[in-house]
Amino acid sequence: MTFVKVLEVIASSEKSFDDAVQNAVNEAAKSVEGISSVYVKEMNANVTNNKVVSYGVNAKISYDVKKGTA
C-alpha cells in the first residue's frame, strides 16, 4: 500500500507564477522525497507603481511516504 502526504507551501518569485511554483517544489524537495504532484491553491501578485513586482503561490505538494515512516 502506498501512503501519500500533503505539504502546504507558500512560495514567491520575482519572475512569474511558474517560477514561484518551481520554487515551492525546490524548497519542499530539500526535506521530502518522492514528490508526485503540485496543486496550486491560490495565486497572488504584489504591485508597486502599477507594475507587478512579485508573484506568489500557496501550493499543496503531494509526496509518497515509504512504509514505516508515515
Secondary structure, DSSP 8 states (H G I E B T S, - for coil): --EEEEEEEEEEESS-HHHHHHHHHHHHHTT-S-EEEEEEEEEEEEEETTEEEEEEEEEEEEEEE-TT--
